[in-house]
């Protein structure tokens, strides 16, 4: 009787073993994973900001500052828009070092190739202008491609904040911009919003 049980158990394991081995194989076995494709949100990124169009042309022929310092910090308030993506402009510039940022605009143009850090923050306000209390976003775009977003989610309060940071490798002349959007393209009101960036490290020449 004991021998029969052993044989039965052995046969059951042999029957199930191929199934277990197959289930443990990764779904991507035999497939090569390619790099993720950038999601282009705004194809006309070069023409959307008239205050920086000329600066972009000038920056393309400049070199990275000898000091190695490239940084900007700007803010705005009272932005109201609705519909699709809307470029944010920043009336107040607090820091502007090493070129790349045009005061009053909304576009940073990399003066040199390297690794950059950026941060965005904003306060969604549904108290005024009939603005939505639903999800409101501020996106960071590099050359029109999505690089993340700050979110102020739908809740039970009329004011809420969103914050996002990202590190990006930029070639000289690359654009970085911020755009507002909202769930359902409803009217949004940004009570305050801020955009900051700086060069972390310049790339070696020839890269």
Contact map, one row per residue, 1 for C-alpha under 8 A:
111110000000000000000000000000000000000000000000000000000000000000000000000000000000000000000000000000000000000000000000000000000000000000000000000000000000000000000000000000000000000000000000000000000000000
111111000000000000000000000000000000000000000000000000000000000000000000000000000000000000000000000000000000000000000000000000000000000000000000000000000000000000000000000000000000000000000000000000000000000
111111100000000000000000000000000000000000000000000000000000000000000000000000000000000000000000000000000000000000000000000000000000000000000000000000000000000000000000000000000000000000000000000000000000000
111111110000000000000000000000000000000000000000000000000000000000000000000000000000000000000000000000000000000000000000000000000000000000000000000000000000000000000000000000000000000000000000000000000000000
111111111000000000000000000000000000000000000000000000000000000000000000000000000000000000000000000000000000000000000000000000000000000000000000000000000000000000000000000000000000000000000000000000000000000
011111111100000000000000000000000000000000000000000000000000000000000000000000000000000000000000000000000000000000000000000000000000000000000000000000000000000000000000000000000000000000000000000000000000000
001111111110000000000000000000000000000000000000000000000000000000000000000000000000000000000000000000000000000000000000000000000000000000000000000000000000000000000000000000000000000000000000000000000000000
000111111111000000000000000000000000000000000000000000000000000000000000000000000000000000000000000000000000000000000000000000000000000000000000000000000000000000000000000000000000000000000000000000000000000
000011111111100000000000000000000000000000000000000000000000000000000000000000000000000000000000000000000000000000000000000000000000000000000000000000000000000000000000000000000000000000000000000000000000000
000001111111110000000000000000000000000000000000000000000000000000000000000000000000000000000000000000000000000000000000000000000000000000000000000000000000000000000000000000000000000000000000000000000000000
000000111111111000000000000000000000000000000000000000000000000000000000000000000000000000000000000000000000000000000000000000000000000000000000000000000000000000000000000000000000000000000000000000000000000
000000011111111100000000000000000000000000000000000000000000000000000000000000000000000000000000000000000000000000000000000000000000000000000000000000000000000000000000000000000000000000000000000000000000000
000000001111111110000000000000000000000000000000000000000000000000000000000000000000000000000000000000000000000000000000000000000000000000000000000000000000000000000000000000000000000000000000000000000000000
000000000111111111000000000000000000000000000000000000000000000000000000000000000000000000000000000000000000000000000000000000000000000000000000000000000000000000000000000000000000000000000000000000000000000
000000000011111111100000000000000000000000000000000000000000000000000000000000000000000000000000000000000000000000000000000000000000000000000000000000000000000000000000000000000000000000000000000000000000000
000000000001111111110000000000000000000000000000000000000000000000000000000000000000000000000000000000000000000000000000000000000000000000000000000000000000000000000000000000000000000000000000000000000000000
000000000000111111111000000000000000000000000000000000000000000000000000000000000000000000000000000000000000000000000000000000000000000000000000000000000000000000000000000000000000000000000000000000000000000
000000000000011111111100000000000000000000000000000000000000000000000000000000000000000000000000000000000000000000000000000000000000000000000000000000000000000000000000000000000000000000000000000000000000000
000000000000001111111110000000000000000000000000000000000000000000000000000000000000000000000000000000000000000000000000000000000000000000000000000000000000000000000000000000000000000000000000000000000000000
000000000000000111111111000000000000000000000000000000000000000000000000000000000000000000000000000000000000000000000000000000000000000000000000000000000000000000000000000000000000000000000000000000000000000
000000000000000011111111100000000000000000000000000000000000000000000000000000000000000000000000000000000000000000000000000000000000000000000000000000000000000000000000000000000000000000000000000000000000000
000000000000000001111111100000000000000000000000000000000000000000000000000000000000000000000000000000000000000000000000000000000000000000000000000000000000000000000000000000000000000000000000000000000000000
000000000000000000111111110000000000000000000000000000000000000000000000000000000000000000000000000000000000000000000000000000000000000000000000000000000000000000000000000000000000000000000000000000000000000
000000000000000000011111110000000000000000000000000000000000000000000000000000000000000000000000000000000000000000000000000000000000000000000000000000000000000000000000000000000000000000000000000000000000000
000000000000000000001111111010000000000000000000000000000000000000000000000000000000000000000000000000000000000000000000000000000000000000000000000000000000000000000000000000000000000000000000000000000000000
000000000000000000000011111110000000000000000000000000000000000000000000000000000000000000000000000000000000000000000000000000000000000000000000000000000000000000000000000000000000000000000000000000000000000
000000000000000000000000111110000000000000000000000000000000000000000000000000000000000000000000000000000000000000000000000000000000000000000000000000000000000000000000000000000000000000000000000000000000000
000000000000000000000000011111111000000000000000000000000000000000000000000000000000000000000000000000000000000000000000000000000000000000000000000000000000000000000000000000000000000000000000000000000000000
000000000000000000000000111111100000000000000000000000000000000000000000000000000000000000000000000000000000000000000000000000000000000000000000000000000000000000000000000000000000000000000000000000000000000
000000000000000000000000000111110000000000000000000000000000000000000000000000000000000000000000000000000000000000000000000000000000000000000000000000000000000000000000000000000000000000000000000000000000000
000000000000000000000000000111111000000000000000000000000000000000000000000000000000000000000000000000000000000000000000000000000000000000000000000000000000000000000000000000000000000000000000000000000000000
000000000000000000000000000101111100000000000000000000000000000000000000000000000000000000000000000000000000000000000000000000000000000000000000000000000000000000000000000000000000000000000000000000000000000
000000000000000000000000000100111110000000000000000000000000000000000000000000000000000000000000000000000000000000000000000000000000000000000000000000000000000000000000000000000000000000000000000000000000000
000000000000000000000000000000011111000000000000000000000000000000000000000000000000000000000000000000000000000000000000000000000000000000000000000000000000000000000000000000000000000000000000000000000000000
000000000000000000000000000000001111100000000000000000000000000000000000000000000000000000000000000000000000000000000000000000000000000000000000000000000000000000000000000000000000000000000000000000000000000
000000000000000000000000000000000111110000000000000000000000000000000000000000000000000000000000000000000000000000000000000000000000000000000000000000000000000000000000000000000000000000000000000000000000000
000000000000000000000000000000000011111000000000000000000000000000000000000000000000000000000000000000000000000000000000000000000000000000000000000000000000000000000000000000000000000000000000000000000000000
000000000000000000000000000000000001111100000000000000000000000000000000000000000000000000000000000000000000000000000000000000000000000000000000110000000000000000000000000000000000000000000000000000000000000
000000000000000000000000000000000000111110000000000000000000000000000000000000000000000000000000000000000000000000000000000000000000000000000000110000000000000000000000000000000000000000000000000000000000000
000000000000000000000000000000000000011111100000000000000000000000000000000000000000000000000000000000000000000000000000000000000000000000000001110000000000000000000000000000000000000000000000000000000000000
000000000000000000000000000000000000001111100000000000000000000000000000000000000000000000000000000000000000000000000000000000000000000000001001110000000000000000000000000000000000000000000000000000000000000
000000000000000000000000000000000000000111111000000000000000000000000000000000000000100000000000000000000000000000000000000000000000000000000001100000000000000000000000000000000000000000000000000000000000000
000000000000000000000000000000000000000111111000000000000000000000000000000000000000000000000000000000000000000000000000000000000000000000000011000000000000000000000000000000000000000000000000000000000000000
000000000000000000000000000000000000000001111111000000000000000000000000000000000000000000000000000000000000000000000000000000000000000000000001000000000000000000000000000000000000000000000000000000000000000
000000000000000000000000000000000000000001111111100000000000000000000000000000000000000000000000000000000000000000000000000000000000000000000011000000000000000000000000000000100000000000000000000000000000000
000000000000000000000000000000000000000000011111100010000000000000000000000000000000000000000000000000000000000000000000000000000000000000000010000000000000000000000000000000100000000000000000000000000000000
000000000000000000000000000000000000000000011111110010000000000000000000000000000000000000000000000000000000000000000000000000000000000000000000000000000000000000000000000000000000000000000000000000000000000
000000000000000000000000000000000000000000011111110000000000000000000000000000000000001000000000000000000000000000000000000000000000000000000000000000000000000000000000000000000000000000000000000000000000000
000000000000000000000000000000000000000000001111111110000000000000000000000000000000001000000000000000001110000000000000000000000000000000000000000000000000000000000000000000000000000000000000000000000000000
000000000000000000000000000000000000000000000011111111000000000000000000000000000000000000000000000000000000000000000000000000000000000000000000000000000000000000000000000000000000000000000000000000000000000
000000000000000000000000000000000000000000000000111111100000000000000000000000000000000000000000000001011000000000000000000000000000000000000000000000000000000000000000000000000000000000000000000000000000000
000000000000000000000000000000000000000000000000111111110000000000000000000000000000000000000000000001001110000000000000000000000000000000000000000000000000000000000000000000000000000000000000000000000000000
000000000000000000000000000000000000000000000110111111111000000000000000000000000000000000000000000000000000000000000000000000000000000000000000000000000000000000000000000000000000000000000000000000000000000
000000000000000000000000000000000000000000000000011111111100000000000000000000000000000000000000000000000000000000000000000000000000000000000000000000000000000000000000000000000000000000000000000000000000000
000000000000000000000000000000000000000000000000001111111110000000000000000000000000000000000000000101000000000000000000000000000000000000000000000000000000000000000000000000000000000000000000000000000000000
000000000000000000000000000000000000000000000000000111111111000000000000000000000000000000000000000000000000100000000000000000000000000000000000000000000000000000000000000010000000000000000000000000000000000
000000000000000000000000000000000000000000000000000011111111100000000000000000000000000000000000000000000000000000000000000000000000000000000000000000000000000000000000000000000000000000000000000000000000000
000000000000000000000000000000000000000000000000000001111111110000000000000000000000000000000000000000000000000000000000000000000000000000000000000000000000000000000000000000000000000000000000000000000000000
000000000000000000000000000000000000000000000000000000111111111000000000000000000000000000000000001100000000111000000000000000000000000000000000000000000000000000000000000010000000000000000000000000000000000
000000000000000000000000000000000000000000000000000000011111110000000000000000000000000000000000000000000000001000000000000000000000000000000000000000000000000000000000000110000000000000000000000000000000000
000000000000000000000000000000000000000000000000000000001111111000000000000000000000000000000000000000000000000000000000000000000000000000000000000000000000000000000000000000000000000000000000000000000000000
000000000000000000000000000000000000000000000000000000000111111100000000000000000000000000000000000000000000001000000000000000000000000000000000000000000000000000000000000000000000000000000000000000000000000
000000000000000000000000000000000000000000000000000000000010111110000000000000000000000000000000000000000000001100000000000000000000000000000000000000000000000000000000000000000000000000000000000000000000000
000000000000000000000000000000000000000000000000000000000000011111010000000000000000000000000000010000000000001110000000000000000000000000000000000000000000000000000000000000000000000000000000000000000000000
000000000000000000000000000000000000000000000000000000000000001111111100000000000000000000000000010000000000000000000000000000000000000000000000000000000000000000000000000000000000000000000000000000000000000
000000000000000000000000000000000000000000000000000000000000000111111000000000000000000000000000000000000000000000000000000000000000000000000000000000000000000000000000000000000000000000000000000000000000000
000000000000000000000000000000000000000000000000000000000000000011111000000000000000000000000000000000000000000000000000000000000000000000000000000000000000000000000000000000000000000000000000000000000000000
000000000000000000000000000000000000000000000000000000000000000111111100000000000000000000000000010000000000000000000000000000000000000000000000000000000000000000000000000000000000000000000000000000100100000
000000000000000000000000000000000000000000000000000000000000000011111110000000000000000000000000110000000000000000000000000000000000000000000000000000000000000000000000000000000000000000000000000001100000000
000000000000000000000000000000000000000000000000000000000000000010011111000000000000000000000001111100000000000000000000000000000000000000000000000000000000000000000000000000000000000000000000000001100000000
000000000000000000000000000000000000000000000000000000000000000000001111100000000000000000000011110000000000000000000000000000000000000000000000000000000000000000000000000000000000000000000000000111100000000
000000000000000000000000000000000000000000000000000000000000000000000111110000000000000000001111100010000000000000000000000000000000000000000000000000000000000000000000000000000000000000000000000111000000000
000000000000000000000000000000000000000000000000000000000000000000000011111000000000000000001111000000000000000000000000000000000000000000000000000000000000000000000000000000000000000000000000011110000000000
000000000000000000000000000000000000000000000000000000000000000000000001111100000000000001111110000000000000000000000000000000000000000000000000000000000000000000000000000000000000000000000000011100000000000
000000000000000000000000000000000000000000000000000000000000000000000000111110000000000001111100000000000000000000000000000000000000000000000000000000000000000000000000000000000000000000000001111000000000000
000000000000000000000000000000000000000000000000000000000000000000000000011111100000000011110000000000000000000000000000000000000000000000000000000000000000000000000000000000000000000000000001110000000000000
000000000000000000000000000000000000000000000000000000000000000000000000001111100000000000000000000000000000000000000000000000000000000000000000000000000000000000000000000000000000000000000111100000000000000
000000000000000000000000000000000000000000000000000000000000000000000000000111110000000000000000000000000000000000000000000000000000000000000000000000000000000000000000000000000000000000001111000000000000000
000000000000000000000000000000000000000000000000000000000000000000000000000111111000000100000000000000000000000000000000000000000000000000000000000000000000000000000000000000000000000000011111000000000000000
000000000000000000000000000000000000000000000000000000000000000000000000000001111100000000000000000000000000000000000000000000001000000000000000000000000000000000000000000000000000000000111100000000000000000
000000000000000000000000000000000000000000000000000000000000000000000000000000111110010000000000000000000000000000000000000000000000000000000000000000000000000000000000000000000000000000111000000000000000000
000000000000000000000000000000000000000000000000000000000000000000000000000000011111010000000000000000000000000000000000000000000000000000000000000000000000000000000000000000000000110011110000000000000000000
000000000000000000000000000000000000000000000000000000000000000000000000000000001111100000000000000000000000000000000000000000000000000000000000000000000000000000000000000000000000110011100000000000000000000
000000000000000000000000000000000000000000000000000000000000000000000000000000000111110000000000000000000000000000000000000000000000000000000000000000000000000000000000000000000000110010000000000000000000000
000000000000000000000000000000000000000001000000000000000000000000000000000000000011111000000000000000000000000000000000000000000000000000000000000000000000000000000000000000000011100000000000000000000000000
000000000000000000000000000000000000000000000000000000000000000000000000000000001101111100000000000000000000000000000000000000000000000000000000000000000000000000000000000000000011100000000000000000000000000
000000000000000000000000000000000000000000000001100000000000000000000000000000000000111110000000000000000100000000000000000000000000000000000000000000000000000000000000000000001111000000000000000000000000000
000000000000000000000000000000000000000000000000000000000000000000000000000000100000011111000000000000000100000000000000000000000000000000000000000000000000000000000000000000001111000000000000000000000000000
000000000000000000000000000000000000000000000000000000000000000000000000000100000000001111100000000000011100000000000000000000000000000000000000000000000000000000000000000000000000000000000000000000000000000
000000000000000000000000000000000000000000000000000000000000000000000000011100000000000111111000000000111100000000000000000000000000000000000000000000000000000000000000000000000000000000000000010000000000000
000000000000000000000000000000000000000000000000000000000000000000000000011100000000000011111000000000111000000000000000000000000000000000000000000000000000000000000000000000000000000000000000000000000000000
000000000000000000000000000000000000000000000000000000000000000000000000011100000000000001111100000000110000000000000000000000000000000000000000000000000000000000000000000000000000000000000000000000000000000
000000000000000000000000000000000000000000000000000000000000000000000001111000000000000001111111000000110000000000000000000000000000000000000000000000000000000000000000000000000000000000000000000000000000000
000000000000000000000000000000000000000000000000000000000000000000000001111000000000000000011111000000000000000000000000000000000000000000000000000000000000000000000000000000000000000000000000000000000000000
000000000000000000000000000000000000000000000000000000000000000000000011110000000000000000001111100000000000000000000000000000000000000000000000000000000000000000000000000000000000000000000000000000000000000
000000000000000000000000000000000000000000000000000000000000000000000111100000000000000000001111111010000000000000000000000000000000000000000000000000000000000000000000000000000000000000000000000000000000000
000000000000000000000000000000000000000000000000000000000000000000001111000000000000000000000011111000000000000000000000000000000000000000000000000000000000000000000000000000000000000000000000000000000000000
000000000000000000000000000000000000000000000000000000000000000110011110000000000000000000000001111100000000001000000000000000000000000000000000000000000000000000000000000000000000000000000000000000000000000
000000000000000000000000000000000000000000000000000000000010000000000100000000000000000000000001111111000000001000000000000000000000000000000000000000000000000000000000000000000000000000000000000000000000000
000000000000000000000000000000000000000000000000000000100010000000000100000000000000000000000000011111000001111000000000000000000000000000000000000000000000000000000000000000000000000000000000000000000000000
000000000000000000000000000000000000000000000000000000000000000000000001000000000000000000000001001111101011100000000000000000000000000000000000000000000000000000000000000000000000000000000000000000000000000
000000000000000000000000000000000000000000000000001100100000000000000000000000000000000000000000001111111111000000000000000000000000000000000000000000000000000000000000000000000000000000000000000000000000000
000000000000000000000000000000000000000000000000000000000000000000000000000000000000000001111000000011111000000000000000000000000000000000000000000000000000000000000000000000000000000000000000000000000000000
000000000000000000000000000000000000000000000000001000000000000000000000000000000000000011111000000001111100000000000000000000000000000000000000000000000000000000000000000000000000000000000000000000000000000
000000000000000000000000000000000000000000000000101100000000000000000000000000000000000011100000000011111110000000000000000000000000000000000000000000000000000000000000000000000000000000000000000000000000000
000000000000000000000000000000000000000000000000100100000000000000000000000000000000001111000000000001011111000000000000000000000000000000000000000000000000000000000000000000001100000000000000000000000000000
000000000000000000000000000000000000000000000000100100000000000000000000000000000000000000000000000011001111100000000000000000000000000000000000000000000000000000000000000000111100000000000000000000000000000
000000000000000000000000000000000000000000000000000000000000000000000000000000000000000000000000000111000111110000000000000000000000000000000000000000000000000000000000000000111000000000000000000000000000000
000000000000000000000000000000000000000000000000000000010010000000000000000000000000000000000000000110000011111000000000000000000000000000000000000000000000000000000000000111110000000000000000000000000000000
000000000000000000000000000000000000000000000000000000000010000000000000000000000000000000000000000100000001111110000000000000000000000000000000000000000000000000000000011111100000000000000000000000000000000
000000000000000000000000000000000000000000000000000000000011011100000000000000000000000000000000011100000000111110000000000000000000000000000000000000000000000000000000000110000000000000000000000000000000000
000000000000000000000000000000000000000000000000000000000000001100000000000000000000000000000000000000000000011111000000000000000000000000000000000000000000000000000000011110000000000000000000000000000100000
000000000000000000000000000000000000000000000000000000000000000100000000000000000000000000000000000000000000011111100000000000000000000000000000000000000000000000000000111100000000000000000000000000000110000
000000000000000000000000000000000000000000000000000000000000000000000000000000000000000000000000000000000000000111110000000000000000000000000000000000000000000000000000111000000000000000000000000000111110000
000000000000000000000000000000000000000000000000000000000000000000000000000000000000000000000000000000000000000011111000000000000000000000000000000000000000000000000011110000000000000000000000000000111110000
000000000000000000000000000000000000000000000000000000000000000000000000000000000000000000000000000000000000000001111100000000000000000000000000000000000000000000000011110000000000000000000000000011111000000
000000000000000000000000000000000000000000000000000000000000000000000000000000000000000000000000000000000000000000111110000000000000000000000000000000000000000000001111000000000000000000000000000011110000000
000000000000000000000000000000000000000000000000000000000000000000000000000000000000000000000000000000000000000000011111000000000000000000000000000000000000000000001111000000000000000000000000001111000000000
000000000000000000000000000000000000000000000000000000000000000000000000000000000000000000000000000000000000000000001111100000000000000000000000000000000000000000111100000000000000000000000000001110000000000
000000000000000000000000000000000000000000000000000000000000000000000000000000000000000000000000000000000000000000000111110000000000000001000000000001000000000000111000000000000000000000000000111100000000000
000000000000000000000000000000000000000000000000000000000000000000000000000000000000000000000000000000000000000000000011111000000000000000000000000001000000000011110000000000000000000000000000111000000000000
000000000000000000000000000000000000000000000000000000000000000000000000000000000000000000000000000000000000000000000001111100000000000001000000000000000000000011100000000000000000000000000111110000000000000
000000000000000000000000000000000000000000000000000000000000000000000000000000000000000000000000000000000000000000000000111110000000000000000000000000010000001111000000000000000000000000000111100000000000000
000000000000000000000000000000000000000000000000000000000000000000000000000000000000000000000000000000000000000000000000011111000000100100000000000000010000011111000000000000000000000000011111000000000000000
000000000000000000000000000000000000000000000000000000000000000000000000000000000000000000000000000000000000000000000000001111110010100000000000000000000000011100000000000000000000000000011110000000000000000
000000000000000000000000000000000000000000000000000000000000000000000000000000000000000000000000000000000000000000000000000111111111100000000000000000000000011000000000000000000000000000011000000000000000000
000000000000000000000000000000000000000000000000000000000000000000000000000000000000000000000000000000000000000000000000000011111110000000000000000000000000011000000000000000000000000000000000000000000000000
000000000000000000000000000000000000000000000000000000000000000000000000000000000000000000000000000000000000000000000000000011111110000000000000000000000000000000000000000000000000000000001000000000000000000
000000000000000000000000000000000000000000000000000000000000000000000000000000010000000000000000000000000000000000000000000001111110000000000000000000000000000000000000000000000000000000001000000000000000000
000000000000000000000000000000000000000000000000000000000000000000000000000000000000000000000000000000000000000000000000000001111111000000000000000000000000000000000000000000000000000000100000000000000000000
000000000000000000000000000000000000000000000000000000000000000000000000000000000000000000000000000000000000000000000000000011111111100000000000000000000000000000000000000000000000000001111000000000000000000
000000000000000000000000000000000000000000000000000000000000000000000000000000000000000000000000000000000000000000000000000001000111111000000000000000000000000000000000000000000000000001111000000000000000000
000000000000000000000000000000000000000000000000000000000000000000000000000000000000000000000000000000000000000000000000000111000011111100000000000000000110111000000000000000000000000000000000000000000000000
000000000000000000000000000000000000000000000000000000000000000000000000000000000000000000000000000000000000000000000000000000000001111100000000000000001110000000000000000000000000011000000000000000000000000
000000000000000000000000000000000000000000000000000000000000000000000000000000000000000000000000000000000000000000000000000000000001111110000000000000111100000000000000000000000000011000000000000000000000000
000000000000000000000000000000000000000000000000000000000000000000000000000000000000000000000000000000000000000000000000000100000000111111000000000000111000000000000000000000000001111000010000000000000000000
000000000000000000000000000000000000000000000000000000000000000000000000000000000000000000000000000000000000000000000000000000000000001111100000000011110000000001000000000000000001110000000000000000000000000
000000000000000000000000000000000000000000000000000000000000000000000000000000000000000000000000000000000000000000000001010000000000000111110000000011100000000000000000000000000111100000000000000000000000000
000000000000000000000000000000000000000000000000000000000000000000000000000000000000000000000000000000000000000000000000000000000000000011111000011111000000000000000000000000000111100000000000000000000000000
000000000000000000000000000000000000000000000000000000000000000000000000000000000000000000000000000000000000000000000000000000000000000001111100011110000000000000000000000000011110000000000000000000000000000
000000000000000000000000000000000000000010000000000000000000000000000000000000000000000000000000000000000000000000000000000000000000000000111111111100000000000000000000000000111110000000000000000000000000000
000000000000000000000000000000000000000000000000000000000000000000000000000000000000000000000000000000000000000000000000000000000000000000011111111000000000000000000000000001111000000000000000000000000000000
000000000000000000000000000000000000000000101100000000000000000000000000000000000000000000000000000000000000000000000000000000000000000000001111100000000000000000000000000001110000000000000000000000000000000
000000000000000000000000000000000000000111111000000000000000000000000000000000000000000000000000000000000000000000000000000000000000000000001111110000000000000000000000000000100000000000000000000000000000000
000000000000000000000000000000000000011111000000000000000000000000000000000000000000000000000000000000000000000000000000000000000000000000001111111000000000000000000000000000000000000000000000000000000000000
000000000000000000000000000000000000011110000000000000000000000000000000000000000000000000000000000000000000000000000000000000000000000000111101111100000000000000000000000000000000000000000000000000000000000
000000000000000000000000000000000000000000000000000000000000000000000000000000000000000000000000000000000000000000000000000000000000000000111100111110000000000000000100000000000000000000000000000000000000000
000000000000000000000000000000000000000000000000000000000000000000000000000000000000000000000000000000000000000000000000000000000000000000111000011111000000000000010100000000000000000000000000000000000000000
000000000000000000000000000000000000000000000000000000000000000000000000000000000000000000000000000000000000000000000000000000000000000011110000001111100000000000010000000000000000000000000000000000000000000
000000000000000000000000000000000000000000000000000000000000000000000000000000000000000000000000000000000000000000000001100000000000000011100000000111110000000001110000000000000000000000000000000000000000000
000000000000000000000000000000000000000000000000000000000000000000000000000000000000000000000000000000000000000000000000000000000000001111000000000011111000000011100000000000000000000000000000000000000000000
000000000000000000000000000000000000000000000000000000000000000000000000000000000000000000000000000000000000000000000000001100000000001110000000000001111100000111000000000000000000000000000000000000000000000
000000000000000000000000000000000000000000000000000000000000000000000000000000000000000000000000000000000000000000000000000000000000011100000000000000111110000100000000000000000000000000000000000000000000000
000000000000000000000000000000000000000000000000000000000000000000000000000000000000000000000000000000000000000000000000000000000000111000000000000000011111000000000000000000000000000000000000000000000000000
000000000000000000000000000000000000000000000000000000000000000000000000000000000000000000000000000000000000000000000000000000000000110000000000000000001111110000000000000000000000000000000000000000000000000
000000000000000000000000000000000000000000000000000000000000000000000000000000000000000000000000000000000000000000000000000000000000000000000000000000000111110000000000000000000000000000000000000000000000000
000000000000000000000000000000000000000000000000000000000000000000000000000000000000000000000000000000000000000000000000000000000000100000000000000000000011111100000000000000000000000000000000000000000000000
000000000000000000000000000000000000000000000000000000000000000000000000000000000000000000000000000000000000000000000000000111100000100000000000000000000011111100000000000000000000000000000000000000000000000
000000000000000000000000000000000000000000000000000000000000000000000000000000000000000000000000000000000000000000000000001111100000100000000000000000000000111110000000000000000000000000000000000000000000000
000000000000000000000000000000000000000000000000000000000000000000000000000000000000000000000000000000000000000000000000001110000000000000000000000000011000111111000000000000000000000000000000000000000000000
000000000000000000000000000000000000000000000000000000000000000000000000000000000000000000000000000000000000000000000000111100000000000000000000000000110000001111100000000000000000000000000000000000000000000
000000000000000000000000000000000000000000000000000000000000000000000000000000000000000000000000000000000000000000000000111100000000000010000000000001110000000111110000000000000000000000000000000000000000000
000000000000000000000000000000000000000000000000000000000000000000000000000000000000000000000000000000000000000000000011110000000000000000000000000001100000000011111000000000000000000000000000000000000000000
000000000000000000000000000000000000000000000000000000000000000000000000000000000000000000000000000000000000000000000011100000000000000000000000000111000000000001111100000000000000000000000000000000000000000
000000000000000000000000000000000000000000000000000000000000000000000000000000000000000000000000000000000000000000001111000000000000000000000000000000000000000000111110000000000000000000000000000000000000000
000000000000000000000000000000000000000000000000000000000000000000000000000000000000000000000000000000000000000000001110000000000000000000000000001100000000000000011111000000000000000000000000000000000000000
000000000000000000000000000000000000000000000000000000000000000000000000000000000000000000000000000000000000000000111100000000000000000000000000000000000000000000001111100000000000000000000000000000000000000
000000000000000000000000000000000000000000000000000000000000000000000000000000000000000000000000000000000000000000111100000000000000000000000000000000000000000000000111110000000000000000000000000000000000000
000000000000000000000000000000000000000000000000000000000000000000000000000000000000000000000000000000000000000011110000000000000000000000000000000000000000000000000011111000000000000000000000000000000000000
000000000000000000000000000000000000000000000000000000000000000000000000000000000000000000000000000000000000010111110000000000000000000000000000000000000000000000000001111101000000000000000000000000000000000
000000000000000000000000000000000000000000000000000000000000000000000000000000000000000000000000000000000000010111000000000000000000000000000000000000000000000000000000111111000000000000000000000000000000000
000000000000000000000000000000000000000000000000000000000001000000000000000000000000000000000000000000000000111110000000000000000000000000000000000000000000000000000000011111000000000000000000000000000000000
000000000000000000000000000000000000000000000000000000010011000000000000000000000000000000000000000000000000111100000000000000000000000000000000000000000000000000000000001111100000000000000000000000000000000
000000000000000000000000000000000000000000000000000000000000000000000000000000000000000000000000000000000000110000000000000000000000000000000110000000000000000000000000011111110000000000000000000000000000000
000000000000000000000000000000000000000000001100000000000000000000000000000000000000000000000000000000000011110000000000000000000000000000001111000000000000000000000000000011111000000000000000000000000000000
000000000000000000000000000000000000000000000000000000000000000000000000000000000000000000000000000000000011100000000000000000000000000000011110000000000000000000000000000001111100000000000000000000000000000
000000000000000000000000000000000000000000000000000000000000000000000000000000000000001100000000000000000111000000000000000000000000000000011100000000000000000000000000000000111110000000000000000000000000000
000000000000000000000000000000000000000000000000000000000000000000000000000000000000001100000000000000000110000000000000000000000000000001111000000000000000000000000000000000011111000000000000000000000000000
000000000000000000000000000000000000000000000000000000000000000000000000000000000000111100000000000000000000000000000000000000000000000001111000000000000000000000000000000000001111100000000000000000000000000
000000000000000000000000000000000000000000000000000000000000000000000000000000000000111100000000000000000000000000000000000000000000000111100000000000000000000000000000000000000111110000000000000000000000000
000000000000000000000000000000000000000000000000000000000000000000000000000000000111110000000000000000000000000000000000000000000000000111100000000000000000000000000000000000000011111010010000000000000000000
000000000000000000000000000000000000000000000000000000000000000000000000000000000111000000000000000000000000000000000000000000000000011110000000000000000000000000000000000000000001111111110000000000000000000
000000000000000000000000000000000000000000000000000000000000000000000000000000000000000000000000000000000000000000000000000000000000011100000000000000000000000000000000000000000000111111000000000000000000000
000000000000000000000000000000000000000000000000000000000000000000000000000000000000000000000000000000000000000000000000000000000000000000000000000000000000000000000000000000000000011111000000000000000000000
000000000000000000000000000000000000000000000000000000000000000000000000000000000111000000000000000000000000000000000000000000000000000000000000000000000000000000000000000000000000111111100000000000000000000
000000000000000000000000000000000000000000000000000000000000000000000000000000000110000000000000000000000000000000000000000000000011000000000000000000000000000000000000000000000000011111110000000000000000000
000000000000000000000000000000000000000000000000000000000000000000000000000000011110000000000000000000000000000000000000000000000111000000000000000000000000000000000000000000000000010011111000000000000000000
000000000000000000000000000000000000000000000000000000000000000000000000000000111100000000000000000000000000000000000000000111000011000100000000000000000000000000000000000000000000110001111100000000000000000
000000000000000000000000000000000000000000000000000000000000000000000000000001111000000000000000000000000000000000000000000111011011000000000000000000000000000000000000000000000000000000111110000000000000000
000000000000000000000000000000000000000000000000000000000000000000000000000011110000000000000000000000000000000000000000011110000000000000000000000000000000000000000000000000000000000000011111100000000000000
000000000000000000000000000000000000000000000000000000000000000000000000000011100000000000000000000000000000000000000000011110000000000000000000000000000000000000000000000000000000000000001111100000000000000
000000000000000000000000000000000000000000000000000000000000000000000000001111100000000000000000000000000000000000000000011100000000000000000000000000000000000000000000000000000000000000000111110000000000000
000000000000000000000000000000000000000000000000000000000000000000000000001110000000000000000000000000000000000000000001111000000000000000000000000000000000000000000000000000000000000000000111111000000000000
000000000000000000000000000000000000000000000000000000000000000000000000111100000000000001000000000000000000000000000001110000000000000000000000000000000000000000000000000000000000000000000001111100000000000
000000000000000000000000000000000000000000000000000000000000000000000000111000000000000000000000000000000000000000000111100000000000000000000000000000000000000000000000000000000000000000000000111110000000000
000000000000000000000000000000000000000000000000000000000000000000000011110000000000000000000000000000000000000000000111000000000000000000000000000000000000000000000000000000000000000000000000011111000000000
000000000000000000000000000000000000000000000000000000000000000000000011100000000000000000000000000000000000000000011110000000000000000000000000000000000000000000000000000000000000000000000000001111100000000
000000000000000000000000000000000000000000000000000000000000000000001111000000000000000000000000000000000000000000011100000000000000000000000000000000000000000000000000000000000000000000000000000111110000000
000000000000000000000000000000000000000000000000000000000000000000011110000000000000000000000000000000000000000001111000000000000000000000000000000000000000000000000000000000000000000000000000000011111100000
000000000000000000000000000000000000000000000000000000000000000000000000000000000000000000000000000000000000000001111000000000000000000000000000000000000000000000000000000000000000000000000000000001111100000
000000000000000000000000000000000000000000000000000000000000000000000000000000000000000000000000000000000000000001110000000000000000000000000000000000000000000000000000000000000000000000000000000000111110000
000000000000000000000000000000000000000000000000000000000000000000010000000000000000000000000000000000000000000111100000000000000000000000000000000000000000000000000000000000000000000000000000000000111111000
000000000000000000000000000000000000000000000000000000000000000000000000000000000000000000000000000000000000000011100000000000000000000000000000000000000000000000000000000000000000000000000000000000001111101
000000000000000000000000000000000000000000000000000000000000000000000000000000000000000000000000000000000000000000000000000000000000000000000000000000000000000000000000000000000000000000000000000000000111111
000000000000000000000000000000000000000000000000000000000000000000000000000000000000000000000000000000000000000000000000000000000000000000000000000000000000000000000000000000000000000000000000000000000011111
000000000000000000000000000000000000000000000000000000000000000000000000000000000000000000000000000000000000000000000000000000000000000000000000000000000000000000000000000000000000000000000000000000000001111
000000000000000000000000000000000000000000000000000000000000000000000000000000000000000000000000000000000000000000000000000000000000000000000000000000000000000000000000000000000000000000000000000000000011111
